[in-house]
């Protein structure tokens, strides 16, 4: 940060004391360049414009920063009210030696949340944390790989200038990638874990891509994209793009019989709980291990194996720590609706009634035929009992 502020011709110490207040946030392209510099990532652009967002209700802080810039030799180029990022915002722009600093006032509660809501490109959501004394960014791993994606709010409401913005950062050396999975809790810092890990034994493992039918080195495959994940079955590792795997499993429900529900099938024909799809989509694990739970007989009379679904972050897997487990579905009793239960009761009652009628009918025949049989015995016992009387 000191190098950045000095390059703009301002005193860093005083500037940083003002900026550390909660009412300011240095962000945008200048902060991005400084972040890449901080992380040792090469870049080919030097922004001549610095954006400083300010909570407009803190007018005294804004005036102090403006006075400081003027005292440092900056010139107030223009001041725009009721324009800019929101209807309530205003922009004061200062210039010195061909470089510009913009103070953008916004009517918002939290500035970091504000840039998260309105910025269009992920790499631009980078800011200076005065308390920690470092630059931070929304997605460290992708930003260090110089990958960017269009934020969800911009995808829902695309603006005309978005393509120009994308083209600008592509020219600056960034690659446009798909919007990452919406991770609920926290991201697995797999890149940091892999790079820092000194154990090289696992890094020689070969993984097999079932879809492309290719083999990869496990380390290279995992570092290539945060969407790359592993399924481990037995002693073998299988490589997947998470989106391709989710799409496949959503299209491949696994029907065992009516006592088993919410099961899906992997491309390897493993029957696993349907919750596994949600885990892959909304949690960020790297290795998923399939462990046999038990076998069942399906509706075809064939034996099927159900698996427990074990989920590990990169660190948990390398250190053989316990991850989380999604247990295989259990056999459930057949439950019918009340209407169906009533239909079943009526059928059973009808069956009982039919059986009872049949028994009564048989009894009547016996009673009616009894005198005839007795008469025949009395009339001709030899013919009736045969050799008993010989």
PANU-275541 format. One record per residue (C-alpha): x, y, z; residue in one letter. Coordinates in steps of 0.001 Angstrom, whole numbers, plus 500000, padded with zeros to 6 digits. Last residue first. Layout:
<node <X,Y,Z>,"a">
...
//
This chain:
<node <434467,391232,502714>,"x">
<node <432767,394006,504749>,"x">
<node <435636,396439,504857>,"x">
<node <436385,395517,501241>,"x">
<node <434053,398143,499853>,"x">
<node <432862,400849,502249>,"x">
<node <430017,402333,500241>,"x">
<node <429209,399442,497929>,"x">
<node <429207,397115,500860>,"x">
<node <427077,399464,502997>,"x">
<node <424239,399545,500428>,"x">
<node <421046,401050,501800>,"x">
<node <422331,402171,505192>,"x">
<node <425416,403798,503704>,"x">
<node <423389,405360,500896>,"x">
<node <420947,406848,503405>,"x">
<node <423787,408329,505461>,"x">
<node <425310,409976,502337>,"x">
<node <421965,411448,501364>,"x">
<node <421321,412672,504914>,"x">
<node <424743,414528,504948>,"x">
<node <424498,416183,501499>,"x">
<node <422492,419156,502739>,"x">
<node <424579,419687,505849>,"x">
<node <427847,419281,503955>,"x">
<node <426684,421586,501185>,"x">
<node <425664,424180,503769>,"x">
<node <429079,423965,505407>,"x">
<node <430820,424506,502072>,"x">
<node <428683,427565,501367>,"x">
<node <429429,428952,504821>,"x">
<node <433162,428534,504229>,"x">
<node <432963,430190,500787>,"x">
<node <430956,433075,502187>,"x">
<node <433594,433569,504916>,"x">
<node <436406,433574,502390>,"x">
<node <434617,436134,500244>,"x">
<node <433999,438321,503295>,"x">
<node <437642,438077,504308>,"x">
<node <438753,439025,500776>,"x">
<node <436286,441911,500744>,"x">
<node <437669,443109,504065>,"x">
<node <441207,442907,502672>,"x">
<node <440198,444908,499610>,"x">
<node <438419,447495,501762>,"x">
<node <441440,447831,504059>,"x">
<node <443770,448297,501054>,"x">
<node <441510,451004,499663>,"x">
<node <441460,452725,503047>,"x">
<node <445268,452654,503213>,"x">
<node <445390,454112,499707>,"x">
<node <443154,457000,500739>,"x">
<node <445153,457540,503898>,"x">
<node <448347,457672,501862>,"x">
<node <450641,454684,501947>,"x">
<node <453879,454132,503804>,"x">
<node <456202,451300,502899>,"x">
<node <458757,450877,505658>,"x">
<node <462161,452453,504967>,"x">
<node <465437,450696,504246>,"x">
<node <468335,452940,505157>,"x">
<node <470059,455407,502873>,"x">
<node <473883,455312,502897>,"x">
<node <475450,457630,505432>,"x">
<node <476754,461106,504480>,"x">
<node <480015,461334,506391>,"x">
<node <482076,464389,507320>,"x">
<node <485851,464500,507404>,"x">
<node <488136,462780,509895>,"x">
<node <491811,463576,509577>,"x">
<node <494171,461564,507392>,"x">
<node <496611,464513,507248>,"x">
<node <496487,464649,503445>,"x">
<node <492726,464034,503413>,"x">
<node <491904,466564,506090>,"x">
<node <494108,469215,504454>,"x">
<node <492520,468723,501035>,"x">
<node <489052,468914,502503>,"x">
<node <487376,465575,502980>,"x">
<node <483915,464082,502345>,"x">
<node <482910,460454,503049>,"x">
<node <479849,459080,501201>,"x">
<node <478583,455760,502599>,"x">
<node <477868,453257,499850>,"x">
<node <474991,450984,498810>,"x">
<node <475737,447775,496919>,"x">
<node <473197,446168,494591>,"x">
<node <472347,442455,494242>,"x">
<node <469866,441608,491477>,"x">
<node <466289,440410,491980>,"x">
<node <465001,442894,489439>,"x">
<node <463351,444997,492174>,"x">
<node <466695,445331,493951>,"x">
<node <468289,442994,496460>,"x">
<node <470417,444784,499039>,"x">
<node <474115,445130,499909>,"x">
<node <475700,447026,502788>,"x">
<node <477741,450149,503673>,"x">
<node <480698,450020,501282>,"x">
<node <482928,453080,501428>,"x">
<node <483028,455747,498717>,"x">
<node <485558,458522,499357>,"x">
<node <485056,462114,498260>,"x">
<node <488203,464236,498008>,"x">
<node <488186,468004,497420>,"x">
<node <485470,469430,499637>,"x">
<node <483720,472742,499133>,"x">
<node <480092,472574,500147>,"x">
<node <477139,473762,498047>,"x">
<node <477256,471701,494830>,"x">
<node <479220,468643,495961>,"x">
<node <477244,468431,499206>,"x">
<node <473959,468935,497358>,"x">
<node <474743,466034,495000>,"x">
<node <475790,463846,497941>,"x">
<node <472361,464365,499489>,"x">
<node <471073,461837,496916>,"x">
<node <472680,459064,498964>,"x">
<node <475049,456772,497019>,"x">
<node <474652,453855,494606>,"x">
<node <477973,453374,492825>,"x">
<node <477677,452640,489114>,"x">
<node <481078,454188,488267>,"x">
<node <479360,457109,486527>,"x">
<node <477784,457748,489948>,"x">
<node <474245,456687,490833>,"x">
<node <471594,458458,492852>,"x">
<node <469489,457419,495828>,"x">
<node <466669,459383,497409>,"x">
<node <464404,456434,498291>,"x">
<node <464663,452803,499284>,"x">
<node <461622,450713,500319>,"x">
<node <459989,450965,496902>,"x">
<node <462848,449131,495250>,"x">
<node <466402,449871,494184>,"x">
<node <465864,452796,491829>,"x">
<node <469027,454839,491143>,"x">
<node <468460,458277,489707>,"x">
<node <470793,459140,486798>,"x">
<node <470093,462583,485363>,"x">
<node <470924,464403,488589>,"x">
<node <473995,462180,488935>,"x">
<node <475299,463165,485495>,"x">
<node <474760,466891,485924>,"x">
<node <476434,466855,489341>,"x">
<node <479432,464968,487929>,"x">
<node <479819,467381,485006>,"x">
<node <479606,470348,487385>,"x">
<node <482173,468825,489764>,"x">
<node <484739,468199,487019>,"x">
<node <485792,464682,487772>,"x">
<node <488898,462571,488422>,"x">
<node <488749,459018,489734>,"x">
<node <491132,457715,492396>,"x">
<node <491762,454017,492930>,"x">
<node <492576,452115,496112>,"x">
<node <488980,451192,496942>,"x">
<node <486809,453899,495489>,"x">
<node <488071,457464,495716>,"x">
<node <486128,460192,493926>,"x">
<node <488232,463284,493237>,"x">
<node <487364,466923,492504>,"x">
<node <488169,469527,489867>,"x">
<node <486027,472670,490116>,"x">
<node <488854,474551,491861>,"x">
<node <490783,474205,488576>,"x">
<node <494232,473106,487373>,"x">
<node <495664,472710,490878>,"x">
<node <493675,469533,491490>,"x">
<node <494711,467930,488197>,"x">
<node <498374,468877,488499>,"x">
<node <498573,467404,491994>,"x">
<node <496815,464160,491058>,"x">
<node <498875,463510,487929>,"x">
<node <496403,462875,485176>,"x">
<node <495003,459914,483232>,"x">
<node <492567,460269,480346>,"x">
<node <489254,458622,479464>,"x">
<node <487663,462064,478953>,"x">
<node <484604,461125,481045>,"x">
<node <486158,458635,483475>,"x">
<node <489164,460831,484219>,"x">
<node <491661,458555,485980>,"x">
<node <493964,459760,488748>,"x">
<node <497680,459000,489035>,"x">
<node <499339,459336,492440>,"x">
<node <502835,460879,492509>,"x">
<node <501714,463797,494712>,"x">
<node <500731,461361,497467>,"x">
<node <504376,460675,498331>,"x">
<node <505503,464317,498110>,"x">
<node <504847,465276,501727>,"x">
<node <506044,468891,501991>,"x">
<node <502565,470453,501871>,"x">
<node <502781,474209,501255>,"x">
<node <501713,474097,497606>,"x">
<node <498957,471541,498184>,"x">
<node <497471,473296,501210>,"x">
<node <497644,476768,499650>,"x">
<node <495936,475477,496500>,"x">
<node <493340,473509,498447>,"x">
<node <492077,476416,500507>,"x">
<node <488698,474640,500966>,"x">
<node <486103,477390,500793>,"x">
<node <483880,478219,503729>,"x">
<node <480301,477660,504871>,"x">
<node <477677,477734,502124>,"x">
<node <479726,477598,498922>,"x">
<node <477811,478888,495893>,"x">
<node <479686,477055,493142>,"x">
<node <481964,479249,491121>,"x">
<node <480773,481517,488273>,"x">
<node <482380,480247,485102>,"x">
<node <485782,481481,483976>,"x">
<node <487088,484628,482229>,"x">
<node <490875,484681,481999>,"x">
<node <492896,487689,483133>,"x">
<node <495944,489120,481343>,"x">
<node <495206,492839,481296>,"x">
<node <493639,492477,477850>,"x">
<node <491200,490038,479439>,"x">
<node <490601,492739,482043>,"x">
<node <489552,495304,479444>,"x">
<node <487533,492785,477426>,"x">
<node <485496,491924,480527>,"x">
<node <484864,495607,481197>,"x">
<node <483823,496179,477593>,"x">
<node <481485,493208,477790>,"x">
<node <479942,494661,480954>,"x">
<node <479404,498125,479387>,"x">
<node <475940,497277,478081>,"x">
<node <474658,496101,481437>,"x">
<node <473719,492604,482521>,"x">
<node <471058,492338,485235>,"x">
<node <470972,488704,486409>,"x">
<node <474550,488061,485357>,"x">
<node <475606,491333,486977>,"x">
<node <474081,490287,490313>,"x">
<node <475790,486890,490043>,"x">
<node <479289,488307,489679>,"x">
<node <481090,487828,486381>,"x">
<node <484134,485651,486764>,"x">
<node <487868,486215,486985>,"x">
<node <491001,484086,486732>,"x">
<node <494442,485600,487226>,"x">
<node <495681,482446,488982>,"x">
<node <496275,484643,492040>,"x">
<node <492725,485959,491584>,"x">
<node <491379,482410,491408>,"x">
<node <493022,481375,494668>,"x">
<node <492306,484609,496533>,"x">
<node <488573,484873,495761>,"x">
<node <487112,488016,497292>,"x">
<node <490388,489909,497697>,"x">
<node <492609,491220,500457>,"x">
<node <495361,493814,500553>,"x">
<node <497444,493882,503708>,"x">
<node <498112,496098,506774>,"x">
<node <495929,494012,509051>,"x">
<node <494096,497027,510467>,"x">
<node <494244,498962,507202>,"x">
<node <492619,496213,505162>,"x">
<node <493001,497416,501574>,"x">
<node <490489,496098,499062>,"x">
<node <489847,493670,496201>,"x">
<node <486432,493049,494658>,"x">
<node <487811,493972,491241>,"x">
<node <488900,490367,490666>,"x">
<node <485298,489159,490986>,"x">
<node <483930,491306,488171>,"x">
<node <480623,493229,488197>,"x">
<node <480791,495162,491450>,"x">
<node <477385,496015,492965>,"x">
<node <476620,493584,495791>,"x">
<node <480160,492642,496816>,"x">
<node <481142,496306,496599>,"x">
<node <478348,497166,499040>,"x">
<node <479046,494270,501387>,"x">
<node <482575,495569,501794>,"x">
<node <481230,499081,502401>,"x">
<node <478807,498157,505160>,"x">
<node <475790,500361,505975>,"x">
<node <475145,502037,502641>,"x">
<node <474436,505521,501358>,"x">
<node <477434,505837,499095>,"x">
<node <480148,508470,498701>,"x">
<node <482753,507835,496044>,"x">
<node <486098,509516,496591>,"x">
<node <488011,509226,493323>,"x">
<node <491792,509479,493098>,"x">
<node <493348,510259,489725>,"x">
<node <496798,510078,488214>,"x">
<node <498178,512301,485420>,"x">
<node <500593,514179,487678>,"x">
<node <497925,514925,490283>,"x">
<node <494140,514661,490001>,"x">
<node <491216,514601,492441>,"x">
<node <487710,513328,491723>,"x">
<node <484746,513794,494059>,"x">
<node <481905,511394,493292>,"x">
<node <478366,511330,494644>,"x">
<node <476054,508549,495701>,"x">
<node <472319,508539,496546>,"x">
<node <471085,507298,493177>,"x">
<node <473679,504553,493250>,"x">
<node <477027,503922,491585>,"x">
<node <477560,507379,490143>,"x">
<node <475273,510356,490223>,"x">
<node <473350,512385,492811>,"x">
<node <476193,514862,493148>,"x">
<node <479265,515141,490961>,"x">
<node <482436,516897,492059>,"x">
<node <485065,517818,489526>,"x">
<node <488788,518055,489019>,"x">
<node <489764,518850,492608>,"x">
<node <493506,519302,492289>,"x">
<node <496029,517218,494197>,"x">
<node <499122,518857,495675>,"x">
<node <499394,516964,498953>,"x">
<node <497382,519688,500733>,"x">
<node <494573,519032,498237>,"x">
<node <494686,515344,499093>,"x">
<node <494596,516041,502839>,"x">
<node <491662,518442,502443>,"x">
<node <489684,515760,500596>,"x">
<node <490495,513175,503276>,"x">
<node <489368,515564,506022>,"x">
<node <486211,516468,504079>,"x">
<node <485332,512763,503746>,"x">
<node <485923,512162,507443>,"x">
<node <483679,515122,508353>,"x">
<node <480964,513904,505980>,"x">
<node <480609,510522,507664>,"x">
<node <477028,510099,506371>,"x">
<node <478481,509503,502907>,"x">
<node <480032,506199,503857>,"x">
<node <483125,506316,501665>,"x">
<node <484461,504336,498728>,"x">
<node <487973,505137,497597>,"x">
<node <488699,504341,493943>,"x">
<node <492219,504779,492584>,"x">
<node <492848,505702,488945>,"x">
<node <496100,505480,486988>,"x">
<node <495970,501699,486828>,"x">
<node <499281,500010,486090>,"x">
<node <498857,496964,483865>,"x">
<node <500997,493974,482886>,"x">
<node <500792,491701,485903>,"x">
<node <503172,489216,487547>,"x">
<node <502021,487612,490769>,"x">
<node <504238,488076,493838>,"x">
<node <501324,488123,496278>,"x">
<node <501835,491777,497278>,"x">
<node <502246,492839,493653>,"x">
<node <499030,491017,492768>,"x">
<node <497297,492808,495649>,"x">
<node <498703,496188,494545>,"x">
<node <497336,495650,491027>,"x">
<node <493945,494704,492467>,"x">
<node <493897,497743,494776>,"x">
<node <494490,499975,491769>,"x">
<node <491748,498197,489813>,"x">
<node <489026,498559,492434>,"x">
<node <489228,499106,496189>,"x">
<node <490220,501504,498968>,"x">
<node <487463,501415,501610>,"x">
<node <486554,504295,503904>,"x">
<node <484117,505000,506795>,"x">
<node <485516,502284,509031>,"x">
<node <488611,504367,509684>,"x">
<node <491879,502910,508469>,"x">
<node <491770,505322,505499>,"x">
<node <492593,508363,507653>,"x">
<node <495602,506819,509378>,"x">
<node <496714,505313,506061>,"x">
<node <496798,508688,504317>,"x">
<node <498817,510254,507133>,"x">
<node <501459,507524,506982>,"x">
<node <501427,507169,503180>,"x">
<node <502248,510745,502195>,"x">
<node <500871,511302,498680>,"x">
<node <502444,511415,495215>,"x">
<node <500362,508704,493523>,"x">
<node <503378,506396,493403>,"x">
<node <503750,506976,497159>,"x">
<node <500227,505711,497683>,"x">
<node <500938,502492,495771>,"x">
<node <504330,501872,497398>,"x">
<node <502805,502379,500832>,"x">
<node <500000,500000,500000>,"x">
//
